[in-house]
Amino acid sequence: MEFMNAGDYEAAYALLEEIGNKETIASSKYDRAMALLNSGDYDKALPLLQYAQGHRDADSLLKECWDHVAVRNTIAAGDEHTVGLRSDGTVVAVGAYGNGQCDVSGWTDIVAIAAGADHTVGLRSDGTVVAVGDNDHGQCSVSGWKDIVAIAAGGSHTVGLRSDGTVVAVGYNKYGQCRFSDWKNIVAIAAGEDHTVGLRSDGTVVAVGWNEYGQCSVSGWKDIVAITAGWKHTVGLRSDGTVAAVGDNKFGQCNVSGWKNIVAIAAGRLHTVGLRSDGTVVAIGYNYNGQCDVSGWKDIVAIAAEYSHTVGLRSDGTVVAAGYNEDGQCNASGWKNIRLPEQK
């Protein structure tokens, strides 16, 4: 216990691991997690409770912790459709519906949503998942998933983050975008067209899948608090409000080095969007359809982006959208009572 008394917990845990005393480690991590929870430090308590699962009431505390930590989107944008989560747990969608991606009217008890190219995914409060839309690659085959705390949808694949920090995926896997059996300590996930990104609890990032344009070259990133993925690029938000981006930059979608005071990020197919702390929005990249024309937006609390459109959630629960609207994917101005990010 010499290391514990000196405050060097990691050294103490390493020593206990050597002698195989996992129960003592679990007990110690549980106690540390309790102290952190009492001070409201859910991010640091999370990995401790993941290790201590099965010890005392660690499982229920872990669920409480995820309720504060997990990224649970309440607006989502697919290639040609837009989805919104209402405050009552029901879901609304507009846009293309040829594959049934907008057939969400019967969903209830939903706490988070995600939209892929032509499919839509919902996370229920009990940790199970539902999906509708194009299922040619099995991207909607999520009925057996359990203990999920966050979801993401790529072009033709779906990703789920389990409460223990591991990740599961189904769907198109030609580039290995669904291969991450070795991922651990993940606290957030994002899915691009053909790649998948994970944010670790220590602020570093891992990515798998299509990397022709360097969109998976994130191993050097540090101090990241949020991630998003586009078609050929990946974006990370640092804790100081600045932004990092890698991948294809043909249309300037990675020119984010000058951004400041950013609190949320979203990546479309060829554009990148940032939400500032004052509720205004900035966007760069391909703008042929006006998807970057967001400079006049105000009072925004969440953003989403995909193929050629951008969506913003206002603090009053209404929605604004810009960009390509051939299929009505921007016709969300009549939506009300969309759940705000801080609502659980």
C-alpha positions as CSV (number, residue, x, y, z in Angstrom):
1,M,0.0,0.0,0.0
2,E,3.1,2.3,0.0
3,F,2.3,3.5,-3.5
4,M,-1.4,4.1,-2.6
5,N,-0.4,6.2,0.4
6,A,1.9,8.3,-1.8
7,G,-0.9,8.8,-4.3
8,D,0.8,6.8,-7.0
9,Y,-2.3,4.7,-7.9
10,E,-1.0,3.4,-11.2
11,A,2.2,2.0,-9.7
12,A,0.1,0.3,-7.0
13,Y,-2.3,-1.2,-9.6
14,A,0.6,-2.5,-11.7
15,L,2.1,-4.2,-8.6
16,L,-1.2,-5.7,-7.6
17,E,-1.7,-6.9,-11.2
18,E,1.6,-8.7,-11.0
19,I,0.5,-10.6,-7.9
20,G,-2.9,-11.3,-9.4
21,N,-4.9,-9.3,-6.8
22,K,-7.6,-8.0,-9.1
23,E,-10.2,-7.8,-6.3
24,T,-8.1,-5.3,-4.4
25,I,-7.6,-3.3,-7.5
26,A,-11.4,-3.3,-8.2
27,S,-12.1,-2.2,-4.6
28,S,-9.5,0.6,-4.8
29,K,-10.7,1.9,-8.2
30,Y,-14.3,1.8,-6.9
31,D,-13.3,3.9,-4.0
32,R,-11.5,6.4,-6.2
33,A,-14.4,6.5,-8.6
34,M,-16.8,7.3,-5.7
35,A,-14.7,10.3,-4.7
36,L,-14.6,11.5,-8.3
37,L,-18.3,11.1,-8.7
38,N,-19.0,13.1,-5.5
39,S,-16.9,15.9,-7.0
40,G,-18.7,15.7,-10.4
41,D,-15.7,14.4,-12.3
42,Y,-17.5,11.8,-14.4
43,D,-14.9,11.6,-17.1
44,K,-12.2,10.4,-14.7
45,A,-14.5,8.1,-12.8
46,L,-15.6,6.3,-16.0
47,P,-12.6,4.0,-16.7
48,L,-12.3,3.2,-13.0
49,L,-15.9,2.0,-12.8
50,Q,-15.4,0.0,-16.1
51,Y,-12.6,-1.9,-14.3
52,A,-14.7,-2.3,-11.2
53,Q,-17.8,-3.8,-12.9
54,G,-19.3,-6.5,-10.7
55,H,-17.9,-4.9,-7.5
56,R,-20.6,-3.6,-5.2
57,D,-22.9,-1.2,-7.1
58,A,-20.3,-0.3,-9.7
59,D,-22.6,-1.4,-12.6
60,S,-25.4,1.0,-11.7
61,L,-22.9,3.8,-11.1
62,L,-21.3,3.1,-14.5
63,K,-24.7,3.6,-16.1
64,E,-25.1,6.9,-14.2
65,C,-21.6,7.9,-15.3
66,W,-22.4,7.2,-19.0
67,D,-25.5,9.3,-18.8
68,H,-23.2,12.3,-18.2
69,V,-20.3,11.3,-20.4
70,A,-21.8,9.6,-23.5
71,V,-22.2,11.6,-26.7
72,R,-25.8,11.1,-27.6
73,N,-26.9,13.1,-30.7
74,T,-30.4,14.4,-30.9
75,I,-30.1,15.5,-34.5
76,A,-28.5,13.5,-37.3
77,A,-27.9,13.9,-41.0
78,G,-27.8,11.2,-43.6
79,D,-26.9,11.5,-47.2
80,E,-30.4,12.7,-48.2
81,H,-32.4,12.6,-44.9
82,T,-32.4,14.4,-41.5
83,V,-33.5,12.9,-38.2
84,G,-34.5,14.5,-34.9
85,L,-35.1,13.1,-31.4
86,R,-38.0,14.7,-29.6
87,S,-37.9,15.4,-25.9
88,D,-40.4,12.6,-25.3
89,G,-38.2,9.9,-26.8
90,T,-40.0,9.7,-30.1
91,V,-38.2,10.4,-33.5
92,V,-39.0,12.4,-36.6
93,A,-37.4,12.3,-40.0
94,V,-37.6,14.1,-43.4
95,G,-36.0,13.5,-46.7
96,A,-35.4,10.5,-49.0
97,Y,-37.3,7.5,-47.9
98,G,-36.8,5.0,-50.7
99,N,-35.0,2.6,-48.4
100,G,-37.2,3.2,-45.4
101,Q,-34.7,5.3,-43.6
102,C,-37.4,7.7,-42.5
103,D,-39.7,5.0,-41.1
104,V,-39.1,6.0,-37.5
105,S,-42.6,7.2,-36.5
106,G,-43.1,4.1,-34.3
107,W,-39.9,4.5,-32.3
108,T,-40.2,5.2,-28.6
109,D,-38.0,5.5,-25.6
110,I,-35.0,6.6,-27.8
111,V,-32.1,8.5,-26.1
112,A,-29.8,9.0,-29.1
113,I,-29.9,8.8,-32.9
114,A,-27.5,8.4,-35.8
115,A,-27.9,8.5,-39.6
116,G,-25.9,6.7,-42.2
117,A,-26.0,7.1,-46.0
118,D,-29.4,5.5,-46.3
119,H,-30.2,4.1,-42.9
120,T,-31.1,5.4,-39.4
121,V,-30.2,4.1,-36.0
122,G,-31.7,4.7,-32.6
123,L,-30.4,3.9,-29.1
124,R,-33.1,2.9,-26.6
125,S,-32.8,3.8,-22.9
126,D,-32.3,0.1,-22.0
127,G,-29.1,0.0,-24.1
128,T,-30.6,-1.9,-27.0
129,V,-30.6,-0.6,-30.6
130,V,-33.0,-0.3,-33.5
131,A,-32.3,0.5,-37.1
132,V,-34.2,1.0,-40.3
133,G,-33.3,1.6,-44.0
134,D,-30.9,0.1,-46.4
135,N,-29.6,-3.2,-45.1
136,D,-27.8,-4.6,-48.1
137,H,-24.6,-5.0,-46.0
138,G,-26.3,-5.9,-42.7
139,Q,-25.8,-2.3,-41.4
140,C,-29.3,-2.5,-39.7
141,S,-28.7,-5.9,-38.1
142,V,-28.4,-4.6,-34.6
143,S,-31.4,-6.3,-32.8
144,G,-29.1,-8.4,-30.7
145,W,-27.0,-5.6,-29.3
146,K,-27.1,-4.9,-25.6
147,D,-25.4,-2.7,-23.1
148,I,-24.8,0.1,-25.7
149,V,-24.2,3.7,-24.5
150,A,-23.6,5.5,-27.8
151,I,-24.0,4.9,-31.6
152,A,-22.6,6.1,-34.9
153,A,-23.5,5.4,-38.5
154,G,-21.2,5.4,-41.5
155,G,-21.9,5.0,-45.2
156,S,-23.0,1.4,-44.9
157,H,-21.9,0.4,-41.4
158,T,-23.2,0.9,-37.9
159,V,-21.1,1.2,-34.7
160,G,-22.0,0.8,-31.1
161,L,-20.0,1.7,-28.0
162,R,-20.5,-0.7,-25.0
163,S,-20.5,0.5,-21.4
164,D,-17.2,-1.4,-20.8
165,G,-15.5,0.8,-23.4
166,T,-15.3,-1.8,-26.2
167,V,-16.9,-1.4,-29.6
168,V,-19.2,-3.5,-31.8
169,A,-20.1,-2.9,-35.5
170,V,-22.0,-4.4,-38.4
171,G,-22.2,-3.7,-42.1
172,Y,-19.8,-3.1,-44.9
173,N,-16.3,-4.1,-43.9
174,K,-14.2,-4.0,-47.1
175,Y,-11.7,-1.6,-45.7
176,G,-11.7,-3.0,-42.1
177,Q,-13.9,-0.3,-40.8
178,C,-15.7,-2.8,-38.5
179,R,-12.5,-4.4,-37.2
180,F,-11.6,-3.1,-33.7
181,S,-11.6,-6.1,-31.4
182,D,-8.6,-4.7,-29.7
183,W,-10.1,-1.3,-28.9
184,K,-10.4,-0.5,-25.2
185,N,-11.2,2.5,-23.0
186,I,-13.2,4.1,-25.7
187,V,-15.5,7.0,-24.6
188,A,-16.8,8.2,-28.0
189,I,-17.2,6.9,-31.5
190,A,-17.6,8.4,-35.0
191,A,-18.2,6.8,-38.4
192,G,-17.2,8.1,-41.8
193,E,-18.1,6.7,-45.2
194,D,-15.7,3.8,-44.9
195,H,-13.7,4.4,-41.7
196,T,-14.4,4.4,-38.0
197,V,-12.9,6.6,-35.2
198,G,-12.7,6.1,-31.5
199,L,-11.8,8.5,-28.7
200,R,-10.0,7.0,-25.8
201,S,-10.5,8.1,-22.2
202,D,-7.0,9.6,-22.2
203,G,-7.8,12.0,-25.0
204,T,-6.0,10.0,-27.7
205,V,-7.7,8.8,-30.9
206,V,-7.7,5.5,-32.9
207,A,-9.1,4.9,-36.3
208,V,-9.5,2.0,-38.7
209,G,-10.8,1.5,-42.3
210,W,-10.2,3.3,-45.6
211,N,-7.1,5.4,-45.3
212,E,-6.2,6.4,-48.8
213,Y,-6.3,10.1,-48.0
214,G,-4.8,9.8,-44.5
215,Q,-8.2,10.1,-42.8
216,C,-7.1,7.5,-40.3
217,S,-3.8,9.1,-39.4
218,V,-4.8,10.3,-36.0
219,S,-2.3,8.4,-33.8
220,G,-0.5,11.7,-32.8
221,W,-3.6,13.5,-31.6
222,K,-3.8,14.4,-28.0
223,D,-6.1,16.2,-25.6
224,I,-9.1,15.4,-27.8
225,V,-12.6,15.7,-26.3
226,A,-14.8,15.1,-29.4
227,I,-14.5,13.4,-32.8
228,T,-16.4,13.4,-36.1
229,A,-15.8,11.7,-39.5
230,G,-16.6,12.7,-43.1
231,W,-16.2,10.9,-46.4
232,K,-12.4,11.2,-46.6
233,H,-11.5,13.3,-43.6
234,T,-11.5,13.1,-39.8
235,V,-11.9,16.0,-37.3
236,G,-11.1,16.3,-33.6
237,L,-12.0,18.9,-31.0
238,R,-9.3,19.7,-28.4
239,S,-10.1,20.6,-24.9
240,D,-8.9,24.2,-25.5
241,G,-11.6,24.8,-28.2
242,T,-9.3,24.4,-31.1
243,V,-9.7,21.8,-33.9
244,A,-7.5,19.3,-35.7
245,A,-8.3,17.6,-39.0
246,V,-6.6,15.0,-41.3
247,G,-7.5,13.6,-44.7
248,D,-8.6,14.9,-48.1
249,N,-8.4,18.7,-48.2
250,K,-9.3,19.3,-51.9
251,F,-12.1,21.7,-50.9
252,G,-10.4,23.1,-47.7
253,Q,-12.5,20.9,-45.4
254,C,-9.4,20.4,-43.2
255,N,-8.5,24.1,-42.9
256,V,-9.6,24.4,-39.3
257,S,-6.3,25.3,-37.6
258,G,-7.5,28.9,-37.0
259,W,-10.8,28.0,-35.4
260,K,-11.2,28.9,-31.7
261,N,-13.8,28.7,-29.0
262,I,-15.4,25.6,-30.6
263,V,-17.6,23.4,-28.4
264,A,-18.9,20.9,-31.0
265,I,-17.9,19.6,-34.5
266,A,-19.6,17.9,-37.4
267,A,-18.3,16.6,-40.7
268,G,-20.2,16.3,-43.9
269,R,-19.0,14.5,-47.1
270,L,-16.7,17.3,-48.1
271,H,-17.3,20.1,-45.5
272,T,-16.6,20.6,-41.8
273,V,-18.8,22.5,-39.3
274,G,-18.0,24.0,-35.9
275,L,-20.2,25.3,-33.2
276,R,-18.8,28.2,-31.2
277,S,-19.3,28.8,-27.5
278,D,-21.5,31.8,-28.3
279,G,-24.0,29.7,-30.3
280,T,-22.8,30.8,-33.7
281,V,-21.6,28.4,-36.4
282,V,-18.6,28.3,-38.8
283,A,-18.2,26.0,-41.8
284,I,-15.6,25.4,-44.5
285,G,-15.2,23.1,-47.5
286,Y,-17.3,22.3,-50.5
287,N,-20.2,24.7,-50.7
288,Y,-21.9,24.1,-54.1
289,N,-25.2,23.5,-52.5
290,G,-24.9,26.2,-49.8
291,Q,-24.1,23.7,-47.0
292,C,-21.6,26.1,-45.6
293,D,-23.9,29.1,-45.5
294,V,-24.4,29.1,-41.8
295,S,-22.8,32.4,-40.8
296,G,-26.2,33.9,-39.9
297,W,-27.2,31.1,-37.5
298,K,-27.6,32.0,-33.9
299,D,-28.5,30.4,-30.6
300,I,-27.4,27.0,-31.8
301,V,-26.7,24.2,-29.3
302,A,-26.0,21.2,-31.6
303,I,-25.0,20.6,-35.2
304,A,-25.0,17.7,-37.7
305,A,-23.7,17.4,-41.3
306,E,-23.6,14.9,-44.0
307,Y,-23.5,14.6,-47.8
308,S,-24.5,18.1,-48.9
309,H,-26.4,19.6,-46.0
310,T,-25.9,21.0,-42.5
311,V,-28.4,21.0,-39.6
312,G,-28.5,23.1,-36.5
313,L,-30.5,22.7,-33.3
314,R,-31.6,25.9,-31.6
315,S,-31.9,26.3,-27.8
316,D,-35.7,26.5,-28.1
317,G,-35.8,23.0,-29.6
318,T,-36.4,24.1,-33.2
319,V,-34.2,23.2,-36.2
320,V,-32.5,25.1,-39.0
321,A,-30.9,23.6,-42.1
322,A,-28.9,24.7,-45.1
323,G,-27.7,22.9,-48.3
324,Y,-29.0,20.4,-50.8
325,N,-32.8,19.9,-50.5
326,E,-33.8,18.0,-53.5
327,D,-35.4,15.3,-51.3
328,G,-36.7,17.6,-48.6
329,Q,-33.9,16.8,-46.2
330,C,-33.8,20.4,-45.1
331,N,-37.5,20.7,-44.5
332,A,-37.2,20.6,-40.7
333,S,-38.3,24.2,-39.9
334,G,-41.6,23.0,-38.5
335,W,-40.0,20.7,-36.0
336,K,-40.5,21.5,-32.3
337,N,-39.5,20.0,-29.0
338,I,-36.3,18.4,-30.3
339,R,-34.3,17.2,-27.3
340,L,-31.4,19.5,-26.3
341,P,-28.0,17.9,-25.8
342,E,-28.0,18.3,-22.0
343,Q,-31.4,16.6,-21.6
344,K,-31.1,13.0,-20.5
